[in-house]
Structure formats: C-alpha cells, structure tokens
Amino acid sequence: MPTLLYLQASPRGSDSASTTAAQSYLDALPPSVSVTTIDLFGANLPEFGETLAAAKQQTMFGQSLTEAQQSAW
C-alpha cells in the first residue's frame, strides 16, 4: 500500500487556501493510498537549529565542538 506523507505547514490551519487545496487533493486520492499527516504547527517537535546541526556535523567528522555546540549537543 503506498503511503503519502503530508506535512501541513500553514499556521492558518483550515483558514489557509493552500491547506484547503491540499485537502481537496488528499480527498481525491484512491482508497489504496494511506496518508500520514503531520501538522508542523501543532506537533510537539524537538528544536533542531543551526547550532545543533553544526554540532552533529562536527561530531560526525571527529572535529571539536565550540562551547555553544557542546551545550546544544
């Protein structure tokens, strides 16, 4: 069964024209398609910013981390 990951990324929710258009698309999919939806403004996601991303890269390449990167990592 095919699965579609729908990342809803509008802070306006159902008031958003793009959300309405996306919902029309999703409604037209055949029943054989499974849809997984993640509302990026409603989901409790961990913070992953530039400092943490840099710390991950530095660690992967065996490089030392700055103090800020150490704190984030």
Contacts in CASP RR format, 6 or more apart in sequence:
PFRMAT RR
TARGET T0000
AUTHOR 0000-0000-0000
METHOD contacts of the structure
MODEL  1
MPTLLYLQASPRGSDSASTTAAQSYLDALPPSVSVTTIDLFGANLPEFGE
TLAAAKQQTMFGQSLTEAQQSAW
1 32 0 8 1.000
1 33 0 8 1.000
1 34 0 8 1.000
2 32 0 8 1.000
2 33 0 8 1.000
2 34 0 8 1.000
3 33 0 8 1.000
3 34 0 8 1.000
3 35 0 8 1.000
3 36 0 8 1.000
4 26 0 8 1.000
4 29 0 8 1.000
4 33 0 8 1.000
4 34 0 8 1.000
4 35 0 8 1.000
4 36 0 8 1.000
5 36 0 8 1.000
5 38 0 8 1.000
6 22 0 8 1.000
6 26 0 8 1.000
6 35 0 8 1.000
6 36 0 8 1.000
6 37 0 8 1.000
6 38 0 8 1.000
7 38 0 8 1.000
7 40 0 8 1.000
8 19 0 8 1.000
8 22 0 8 1.000
8 37 0 8 1.000
8 38 0 8 1.000
8 39 0 8 1.000
8 40 0 8 1.000
8 41 0 8 1.000
9 40 0 8 1.000
9 41 0 8 1.000
10 16 0 8 1.000
10 18 0 8 1.000
10 19 0 8 1.000
10 41 0 8 1.000
11 41 0 8 1.000
12 19 0 8 1.000
13 19 0 8 1.000
13 39 0 8 1.000
13 41 0 8 1.000
14 20 0 8 1.000
26 35 0 8 1.000
29 35 0 8 1.000
51 68 0 8 1.000
51 69 0 8 1.000
51 72 0 8 1.000
52 69 0 8 1.000
52 72 0 8 1.000
52 73 0 8 1.000
54 69 0 8 1.000
55 65 0 8 1.000
55 69 0 8 1.000
55 70 0 8 1.000
55 72 0 8 1.000
55 73 0 8 1.000
56 73 0 8 1.000
58 64 0 8 1.000
58 65 0 8 1.000
58 69 0 8 1.000
59 65 0 8 1.000
59 73 0 8 1.000
65 73 0 8 1.000
END
